[in-house]
Amino acid sequence: MRFPAYRLSKMGEVIRADIADLSEDDLPEGDVLINVEWSVINFKDAMVTRPGNRVARQFPLIPGVELTGTIAQSDAMNLVPGTRVLVQGYDLGVAHHGGFAGCARVPAEWVVPLPLGVSCRAAAIVGLAGFTAILSLHRLEQYGVAPDDGPVLVTGASGGVGSATVALLAHKGYEVVASSGKGAQHDYLRQLGAAQVVGRQFSPDDGRTLGPGLWGAVVDSVGGSALSEALRTVKYGGAVAASGLTGGNELTSTVYPFIVRGVALLGIDTVATPIAERRTLWSAMASEFPLQRCEEMVSDTIGLSGLSDALGTVLQGSARGRILVQPRR
């Protein structure tokens, strides 16, 4: 079987992309061969195209840190051909050929069967962004956060993780305050369920170490100064679920939010999430995530030929919602 693939190669410090015609023999070892129907662009996919990046761990490389499709061949008894599945995280798209291709071969322990009622396209839209959202909510609820605790701030709300988080929290009965610097996307965020939309500056800059207690919880996909500001404005006993670094990987804070207000900072990792937990959360996705909102989150659908431009848009921070990739388009 031959298939197209978006392939990165490296010569010195220069990373080049081409669309290659490959066969199964070009794929790495694995237990499960998948016909890829959909992938979707994540920030990490854009990062691997940057010269000097420390994300990609091999070249040549087919990027794409998540994919959905149908099993074509399998050596795993519990994963039979014809099953609709998704793969996301682990080494996919960074040290193992990923989802920007018509086929992928992966270890069985990376594969998640899709629940009934969730199509491959819907799973791609929900994707790592939706998984990050539902994992963030579960961590917050494990900590004790509930809708009655007050508004939940979502930073980077117009991005992939932010959009999914706004829709999920609103669906679950939380009052959502969406923070986005993109004024043109405010109506979009209200359509997803945000009760209020604010800019990147979401609290008064009064110069105090601790700001007013505004949020029962925060879901932060930005990092940097947004995370710092969020920490100083959480209510007593609240928590922040942090998953991103598009705004920077450094955190400037004091101990006061933690020792004066008892705020918790919860790290959200979706790369190495144990497969049992990943499968459990995806089983719950059909009932917990507002799947009827999925199409509202799609800003574009492209083939492999559109990837270079779209990845550049993501690097510039200009993307909204989810950019779907259909490898055989």
BATOR-163008 format. One record per residue (C-alpha): residue in one letter; x, y, z; residue number from 0. Coordinates in steps of 0.001 Angstrom, whole numbers, plus 500000, padded with zeros to 6 digits. Layout:
// residues N
+---+--------+--------+--------+-----+
: r :   east :  north :     up :   k :
+---+--------+--------+--------+-----+
: A :      X :      Y :      Z : NUM :
...
+---+--------+--------+--------+-----+
// end
This chain:
// residues 329
+---+--------+--------+--------+-----+
: r :   east :  north :     up :   k :
+---+--------+--------+--------+-----+
: M : 500000 : 500000 : 500000 :   0 :
: R : 501346 : 503419 : 499045 :   1 :
: F : 500305 : 506679 : 500672 :   2 :
: P : 501246 : 510381 : 500803 :   3 :
: A : 503145 : 511847 : 503753 :   4 :
: Y : 504297 : 515297 : 504849 :   5 :
: R : 507955 : 514636 : 505641 :   6 :
: L : 510553 : 516815 : 507325 :   7 :
: S : 514259 : 516347 : 506647 :   8 :
: K : 517243 : 518136 : 508122 :   9 :
: M : 520436 : 519294 : 506446 :  10 :
: G : 522697 : 521018 : 508928 :  11 :
: E : 520416 : 523471 : 510705 :  12 :
: V : 517956 : 523742 : 507823 :  13 :
: I : 514665 : 521818 : 508067 :  14 :
: R : 512916 : 521157 : 504770 :  15 :
: A : 509437 : 519786 : 504089 :  16 :
: D : 508186 : 517761 : 501164 :  17 :
: I : 505203 : 515568 : 500328 :  18 :
: A : 506563 : 512075 : 499799 :  19 :
: D : 505059 : 508958 : 498250 :  20 :
: L : 505759 : 506199 : 500801 :  21 :
: S : 504953 : 502554 : 501430 :  22 :
: E : 504412 : 500498 : 504575 :  23 :
: D : 508102 : 499583 : 504504 :  24 :
: D : 508921 : 503235 : 505277 :  25 :
: L : 507000 : 503137 : 508565 :  26 :
: P : 508547 : 502272 : 511933 :  27 :
: E : 507860 : 499024 : 513755 :  28 :
: G : 504618 : 498650 : 515674 :  29 :
: D : 501703 : 496348 : 516388 :  30 :
: V : 498934 : 498292 : 514661 :  31 :
: L : 498711 : 499705 : 511137 :  32 :
: I : 496140 : 502487 : 510825 :  33 :
: N : 494587 : 504086 : 507761 :  34 :
: V : 494686 : 507721 : 508850 :  35 :
: E : 491497 : 509631 : 508098 :  36 :
: W : 492144 : 512815 : 510071 :  37 :
: S : 494866 : 514614 : 511952 :  38 :
: V : 494877 : 518119 : 513382 :  39 :
: I : 497549 : 520762 : 513923 :  40 :
: N : 498887 : 521310 : 517425 :  41 :
: F : 501483 : 523847 : 518579 :  42 :
: K : 504047 : 521066 : 518968 :  43 :
: D : 503610 : 520179 : 515287 :  44 :
: A : 504568 : 523726 : 514405 :  45 :
: M : 507519 : 523710 : 516782 :  46 :
: V : 509181 : 520711 : 515087 :  47 :
: T : 509527 : 522786 : 511897 :  48 :
: R : 511644 : 525442 : 513620 :  49 :
: P : 515438 : 525276 : 513150 :  50 :
: G : 517178 : 524389 : 516388 :  51 :
: N : 514032 : 523047 : 518051 :  52 :
: R : 514423 : 520446 : 520790 :  53 :
: V : 511053 : 518823 : 520156 :  54 :
: A : 511828 : 516631 : 517150 :  55 :
: R : 514076 : 513739 : 518145 :  56 :
: Q : 514612 : 512209 : 514728 :  57 :
: F : 514857 : 513146 : 511072 :  58 :
: P : 513449 : 512404 : 508608 :  59 :
: L : 510182 : 512817 : 510498 :  60 :
: I : 506488 : 512741 : 509662 :  61 :
: P : 504972 : 515195 : 512180 :  62 :
: G : 501465 : 515043 : 513594 :  63 :
: V : 501142 : 514326 : 517315 :  64 :
: E : 497643 : 512920 : 516938 :  65 :
: L : 495603 : 510979 : 514421 :  66 :
: T : 492307 : 509190 : 514016 :  67 :
: G : 491391 : 506446 : 511589 :  68 :
: T : 490616 : 502773 : 511136 :  69 :
: I : 492794 : 499784 : 511940 :  70 :
: A : 494026 : 498069 : 508756 :  71 :
: Q : 496244 : 495399 : 510368 :  72 :
: S : 496854 : 494429 : 513971 :  73 :
: D : 498935 : 491983 : 515984 :  74 :
: A : 497018 : 492880 : 519159 :  75 :
: M : 494063 : 490640 : 520013 :  76 :
: N : 492052 : 493473 : 521561 :  77 :
: L : 492482 : 495784 : 518554 :  78 :
: V : 490870 : 494245 : 515489 :  79 :
: P : 490875 : 495523 : 511889 :  80 :
: G : 487998 : 497867 : 511121 :  81 :
: T : 488000 : 499419 : 514612 :  82 :
: R : 487880 : 503223 : 514715 :  83 :
: V : 490737 : 504469 : 516879 :  84 :
: L : 492808 : 507465 : 517836 :  85 :
: V : 496440 : 507867 : 518807 :  86 :
: Q : 497838 : 510940 : 520536 :  87 :
: G : 500886 : 511836 : 522572 :  88 :
: Y : 503746 : 509532 : 523564 :  89 :
: D : 506463 : 509738 : 520834 :  90 :
: L : 504024 : 510253 : 517957 :  91 :
: G : 505162 : 512995 : 515597 :  92 :
: V : 508371 : 513747 : 517519 :  93 :
: A : 510382 : 510484 : 517660 :  94 :
: H : 507998 : 508231 : 515708 :  95 :
: H : 506309 : 508973 : 512384 :  96 :
: G : 502997 : 510673 : 513106 :  97 :
: G : 499626 : 511633 : 511731 :  98 :
: F : 500444 : 513806 : 508710 :  99 :
: A : 500361 : 510775 : 506407 : 100 :
: G : 497855 : 508391 : 504879 : 101 :
: C : 499049 : 505520 : 507099 : 102 :
: A : 500718 : 505124 : 510489 : 103 :
: R : 502110 : 502136 : 512375 : 104 :
: V : 502211 : 502401 : 516177 : 105 :
: P : 502559 : 500289 : 519324 : 106 :
: A : 499297 : 498781 : 520578 : 107 :
: E : 499725 : 500474 : 523967 : 108 :
: W : 499281 : 503885 : 522302 : 109 :
: V : 495925 : 503068 : 520688 : 110 :
: V : 492528 : 504205 : 522040 : 111 :
: P : 489344 : 502697 : 520546 : 112 :
: L : 486742 : 505382 : 519926 : 113 :
: P : 483512 : 505218 : 521938 : 114 :
: L : 480211 : 504649 : 520178 : 115 :
: G : 478779 : 507875 : 518849 : 116 :
: V : 482169 : 509536 : 518298 : 117 :
: S : 483231 : 509643 : 514639 : 118 :
: C : 486851 : 509864 : 513490 : 119 :
: R : 486263 : 513469 : 512432 : 120 :
: A : 484694 : 514421 : 515776 : 121 :
: A : 487540 : 512687 : 517619 : 122 :
: A : 490052 : 514716 : 515597 : 123 :
: I : 488256 : 517959 : 516427 : 124 :
: V : 488114 : 517089 : 520115 : 125 :
: G : 491625 : 515685 : 519874 : 126 :
: L : 494462 : 516547 : 522213 : 127 :
: A : 492862 : 519929 : 522842 : 128 :
: G : 489645 : 518327 : 524087 : 129 :
: F : 491573 : 515664 : 525958 : 130 :
: T : 493619 : 518394 : 527653 : 131 :
: A : 490365 : 520148 : 528562 : 132 :
: I : 488707 : 517074 : 530052 : 133 :
: L : 491879 : 516033 : 531886 : 134 :
: S : 492178 : 519573 : 533300 : 135 :
: L : 488565 : 519491 : 534489 : 136 :
: H : 488968 : 516070 : 536069 : 137 :
: R : 492105 : 517189 : 537909 : 138 :
: L : 490309 : 520301 : 539170 : 139 :
: E : 487298 : 518275 : 540292 : 140 :
: Q : 489558 : 515738 : 541994 : 141 :
: Y : 490995 : 518690 : 543902 : 142 :
: G : 487468 : 519723 : 544905 : 143 :
: V : 486525 : 522469 : 542450 : 144 :
: A : 482788 : 522705 : 541711 : 145 :
: P : 480526 : 525100 : 539746 : 146 :
: D : 479392 : 526811 : 542957 : 147 :
: D : 482966 : 527965 : 543671 : 148 :
: G : 482659 : 530842 : 541236 : 149 :
: P : 483784 : 531734 : 537714 : 150 :
: V : 486447 : 529689 : 535974 : 151 :
: L : 488943 : 531675 : 533931 : 152 :
: V : 490152 : 530137 : 530678 : 153 :
: T : 493275 : 531756 : 529221 : 154 :
: G : 494163 : 531513 : 525543 : 155 :
: A : 490480 : 530860 : 525046 : 156 :
: S : 490370 : 531191 : 521255 : 157 :
: G : 493064 : 528556 : 520719 : 158 :
: G : 492507 : 524827 : 520391 : 159 :
: V : 492738 : 523930 : 524083 : 160 :
: G : 490986 : 527122 : 525136 : 161 :
: S : 488044 : 526648 : 522771 : 162 :
: A : 487540 : 523057 : 523879 : 163 :
: T : 487789 : 524069 : 527538 : 164 :
: V : 485229 : 526858 : 527189 : 165 :
: A : 482746 : 524489 : 525520 : 166 :
: L : 483343 : 521681 : 528036 : 167 :
: L : 483086 : 523852 : 531166 : 168 :
: A : 479944 : 525595 : 529958 : 169 :
: H : 478407 : 522211 : 529119 : 170 :
: K : 479187 : 521029 : 532662 : 171 :
: G : 477487 : 524009 : 534297 : 172 :
: Y : 480456 : 526248 : 535104 : 173 :
: E : 480411 : 530019 : 534663 : 174 :
: V : 483198 : 530578 : 532156 : 175 :
: V : 485221 : 533764 : 531737 : 176 :
: A : 487180 : 533468 : 528495 : 177 :
: S : 490382 : 535475 : 528110 : 178 :
: S : 491562 : 536207 : 524561 : 179 :
: G : 493541 : 538977 : 522962 : 180 :
: K : 491745 : 538413 : 519666 : 181 :
: G : 488786 : 540780 : 519714 : 182 :
: A : 487364 : 539305 : 516523 : 183 :
: Q : 486882 : 535952 : 518294 : 184 :
: H : 484802 : 537205 : 521225 : 185 :
: D : 481473 : 536358 : 519580 : 186 :
: Y : 482829 : 532897 : 518757 : 187 :
: L : 483681 : 532330 : 522428 : 188 :
: R : 480217 : 533421 : 523542 : 189 :
: Q : 478756 : 530936 : 521064 : 190 :
: L : 480815 : 528203 : 522732 : 191 :
: G : 479246 : 529101 : 526066 : 192 :
: A : 481415 : 531778 : 527682 : 193 :
: A : 479418 : 533927 : 530107 : 194 :
: Q : 481970 : 536731 : 529781 : 195 :
: V : 484857 : 537448 : 527426 : 196 :
: V : 487823 : 539581 : 528481 : 197 :
: G : 491126 : 540553 : 526915 : 198 :
: R : 494584 : 539317 : 527830 : 199 :
: Q : 494566 : 541741 : 530771 : 200 :
: F : 491893 : 540062 : 532874 : 201 :
: S : 492469 : 541684 : 536282 : 202 :
: P : 493259 : 545157 : 537630 : 203 :
: D : 496975 : 545987 : 537526 : 204 :
: D : 497167 : 547493 : 541003 : 205 :
: G : 500776 : 546510 : 541685 : 206 :
: R : 499917 : 544386 : 544709 : 207 :
: T : 501516 : 541002 : 545280 : 208 :
: L : 498069 : 539430 : 545485 : 209 :
: G : 495253 : 540766 : 543367 : 210 :
: P : 491539 : 540432 : 544067 : 211 :
: G : 490230 : 536890 : 544408 : 212 :
: L : 488234 : 536561 : 541188 : 213 :
: W : 488259 : 532910 : 540097 : 214 :
: G : 487174 : 529675 : 541662 : 215 :
: A : 489624 : 528003 : 539296 : 216 :
: V : 491692 : 528664 : 536180 : 217 :
: V : 492477 : 526537 : 533141 : 218 :
: D : 495648 : 527999 : 531637 : 219 :
: S : 497044 : 526960 : 528253 : 220 :
: V : 499297 : 530007 : 527838 : 221 :
: G : 501895 : 530002 : 530610 : 222 :
: G : 504245 : 532936 : 531133 : 223 :
: S : 502730 : 536178 : 532387 : 224 :
: A : 499148 : 534895 : 531966 : 225 :
: L : 499809 : 532078 : 534420 : 226 :
: S : 501537 : 534465 : 536822 : 227 :
: E : 498566 : 536827 : 536758 : 228 :
: A : 496099 : 533980 : 537119 : 229 :
: L : 497819 : 532679 : 540253 : 230 :
: R : 497590 : 536028 : 542039 : 231 :
: T : 493863 : 536403 : 541317 : 232 :
: V : 492488 : 532978 : 542315 : 233 :
: K : 490092 : 532839 : 545250 : 234 :
: Y : 491028 : 531222 : 548537 : 235 :
: G : 491317 : 527444 : 548153 : 236 :
: G : 491091 : 527557 : 544368 : 237 :
: A : 493283 : 525802 : 541826 : 238 :
: V : 494979 : 526406 : 538490 : 239 :
: A : 495339 : 523645 : 535892 : 240 :
: A : 498315 : 524566 : 533677 : 241 :
: S : 499015 : 522842 : 530366 : 242 :
: G : 500682 : 525245 : 527928 : 243 :
: L : 503568 : 527562 : 527160 : 244 :
: T : 502577 : 529553 : 524086 : 245 :
: G : 503092 : 532691 : 526171 : 246 :
: G : 506444 : 531572 : 527556 : 247 :
: N : 507975 : 528766 : 529590 : 248 :
: E : 509018 : 530874 : 532571 : 249 :
: L : 506869 : 531554 : 535625 : 250 :
: T : 507341 : 534645 : 537772 : 251 :
: S : 505433 : 534395 : 541034 : 252 :
: T : 505706 : 534485 : 544784 : 253 :
: V : 504766 : 531934 : 547406 : 254 :
: Y : 501840 : 534095 : 548562 : 255 :
: P : 499105 : 532537 : 546422 : 256 :
: F : 500075 : 529170 : 547869 : 257 :
: I : 500662 : 529993 : 551537 : 258 :
: V : 498174 : 532862 : 552002 : 259 :
: R : 495274 : 531659 : 549827 : 260 :
: G : 496004 : 527935 : 549688 : 261 :
: V : 495970 : 527943 : 545884 : 262 :
: A : 497039 : 524757 : 544106 : 263 :
: L : 498972 : 524638 : 540833 : 264 :
: L : 498105 : 521432 : 538972 : 265 :
: G : 500311 : 520401 : 536062 : 266 :
: I : 498468 : 518818 : 533114 : 267 :
: D : 500479 : 516427 : 530960 : 268 :
: T : 498836 : 514770 : 527959 : 269 :
: V : 501937 : 513262 : 526362 : 270 :
: A : 502678 : 510442 : 528783 : 271 :
: T : 499200 : 510016 : 530317 : 272 :
: P : 498903 : 506311 : 531187 : 273 :
: I : 496955 : 504499 : 528485 : 274 :
: A : 494401 : 503141 : 530988 : 275 :
: E : 493481 : 506668 : 532120 : 276 :
: R : 493510 : 507928 : 528540 : 277 :
: R : 491096 : 505181 : 527449 : 278 :
: T : 488842 : 505816 : 530451 : 279 :
: L : 488581 : 509543 : 529752 : 280 :
: W : 487922 : 508953 : 526060 : 281 :
: S : 485167 : 506496 : 526982 : 282 :
: A : 483562 : 509348 : 528904 : 283 :
: M : 484012 : 511819 : 526055 : 284 :
: A : 480750 : 510871 : 524294 : 285 :
: S : 478694 : 511877 : 527341 : 286 :
: E : 480850 : 514601 : 528937 : 287 :
: F : 482008 : 516637 : 525938 : 288 :
: P : 479503 : 518746 : 523968 : 289 :
: L : 480068 : 516999 : 520650 : 290 :
: Q : 477407 : 519197 : 519028 : 291 :
: R : 479865 : 522084 : 519423 : 292 :
: C : 482647 : 520348 : 517493 : 293 :
: E : 482111 : 521883 : 514090 : 294 :
: E : 482067 : 525382 : 515595 : 295 :
: M : 485688 : 524835 : 516654 : 296 :
: V : 486941 : 524073 : 513127 : 297 :
: S : 488558 : 527085 : 511462 : 298 :
: D : 489895 : 525240 : 508402 : 299 :
: T : 490246 : 521832 : 506772 : 300 :
: I : 493350 : 521245 : 504655 : 301 :
: G : 495291 : 518565 : 502832 : 302 :
: L : 499015 : 517909 : 503148 : 303 :
: S : 499770 : 520623 : 500583 : 304 :
: G : 498375 : 523277 : 502926 : 305 :
: L : 500383 : 522235 : 505955 : 306 :
: S : 503425 : 524493 : 505621 : 307 :
: D : 501323 : 527658 : 505518 : 308 :
: A : 499030 : 526471 : 508312 : 309 :
: L : 501949 : 525521 : 510562 : 310 :
: G : 503352 : 529015 : 510073 : 311 :
: T : 499992 : 530499 : 511089 : 312 :
: V : 500043 : 528439 : 514286 : 313 :
: L : 503603 : 529535 : 515100 : 314 :
: Q : 502530 : 533173 : 514719 : 315 :
: G : 499676 : 532645 : 517179 : 316 :
: S : 497121 : 533631 : 514540 : 317 :
: A : 495130 : 530392 : 514452 : 318 :
: R : 491630 : 530047 : 515872 : 319 :
: G : 490204 : 526772 : 517099 : 320 :
: R : 491156 : 523616 : 515212 : 321 :
: I : 492793 : 523186 : 511807 : 322 :
: L : 491925 : 519712 : 510545 : 323 :
: V : 494260 : 517785 : 508266 : 324 :
: Q : 492928 : 515194 : 505817 : 325 :
: P : 496062 : 513381 : 504575 : 326 :
: R : 494504 : 511778 : 501487 : 327 :
: R : 492668 : 514924 : 500396 : 328 :
+---+--------+--------+--------+-----+
// end
